[in-house]
Amino acid sequence: MIRLVRAPNLLVAQHWMNILATAGVPCELHNRYLSGAMGEIPAEQCAPELWLVDERDEKLARRLIDEARSGPPAGAPSWRCPHCGETLEAQFTVCWQCGHERDVRDE
């Protein structure tokens, strides 16, 4: 198991974890509850961290996190949900109509 990244906050960490899970990359979220200890413990040690279960997923995981940090490229095409047919903008990874997850491996 290796540490992949420190997140700026729990919301971002959970978002990145969801992106990796959607791509089939198993990971764990560490330091989930340490924000309450900030001040007693240095802030950088309290930050949420994503840890990869399998080191072989590191290259894919880093690419997905980098893409999540930068968002979709300007002019990225929208996508159509294969489940309900709803058209969604490129930055959305889950259909707001039916909850179906976009499969990032097909892109």
C-alpha positions in Angstrom: 0.0 0.0 0.0 1.4 3.4 -0.9 0.3 7.0 -0.2 -1.0 8.6 -3.4 -1.9 12.1 -2.4 -2.8 14.5 0.4 -6.0 16.4 -0.2 -6.7 19.9 0.8 -9.9 18.9 2.7 -12.2 16.0 3.3 -14.7 16.9 0.5 -12.0 16.9 -2.1 -10.5 13.7 -0.8 -13.9 11.9 -1.0 -14.4 13.3 -4.5 -11.0 11.9 -5.6 -11.8 8.6 -3.9 -15.1 8.4 -5.8 -13.3 9.0 -9.1 -10.8 6.3 -8.4 -13.5 3.9 -7.3 -15.5 4.5 -10.5 -12.3 3.6 -12.5 -11.9 0.4 -10.5 -8.9 1.6 -8.5 -9.2 0.5 -4.9 -7.9 3.0 -2.3 -8.4 4.0 1.3 -9.0 7.4 2.8 -6.8 8.0 5.9 -6.9 10.9 8.4 -10.6 11.3 7.9 -11.2 12.5 11.4 -8.0 14.3 12.3 -9.1 17.9 11.4 -10.4 18.2 15.0 -6.8 17.7 16.2 -5.4 20.5 14.1 -3.4 22.8 16.4 -2.4 20.0 18.7 -1.0 18.1 15.7 0.7 20.0 12.8 -1.8 20.8 10.0 0.0 18.9 7.3 -0.3 15.7 9.4 -4.0 16.2 9.7 -4.7 16.4 6.0 -6.8 13.6 4.5 -4.7 11.2 2.4 -5.6 8.7 -0.3 -3.7 5.4 -0.1 -3.6 2.9 -3.0 -4.2 -0.7 -2.2 -2.2 -1.9 -5.2 0.9 -0.1 -6.3 0.3 -1.2 -9.9 -2.6 1.3 -10.1 -0.4 4.3 -9.3 0.1 5.6 -12.9 -3.7 5.4 -13.6 -4.6 6.9 -10.2 -2.2 9.8 -10.6 -3.5 10.6 -14.1 -7.1 10.5 -12.8 -6.3 12.8 -9.8 -4.4 15.2 -12.1 -7.4 15.3 -14.5 -9.8 15.9 -11.5 -7.6 18.8 -10.3 -7.7 20.5 -13.7 -11.3 19.7 -14.7 -12.4 19.0 -18.2 -10.5 20.8 -21.0 -12.2 23.9 -22.4 -14.8 22.9 -25.0 -15.0 19.3 -23.8 -18.1 17.6 -25.2 -21.1 16.8 -23.1 -22.0 13.1 -22.7 -25.2 11.2 -22.8 -26.2 8.9 -20.0 -26.5 5.3 -21.4 -29.1 4.5 -18.8 -31.7 7.3 -19.2 -30.5 9.3 -22.1 -30.0 12.6 -20.2 -27.3 14.9 -21.7 -24.7 16.1 -19.2 -21.9 18.6 -19.3 -18.3 17.2 -19.4 -17.5 18.0 -15.7 -20.2 15.7 -14.3 -19.4 12.1 -13.7 -22.8 11.0 -12.4 -26.1 11.5 -14.1 -28.3 13.9 -12.1 -31.5 12.3 -13.6 -30.9 8.7 -12.7 -27.7 8.5 -10.7 -25.9 6.3 -13.3 -22.0 6.8 -13.1 -20.1 7.7 -16.2 -17.6 5.0 -17.0 -14.2 6.8 -17.3 -12.5 3.7 -18.7 -14.5 4.1 -22.0 -13.1 7.6 -22.7 
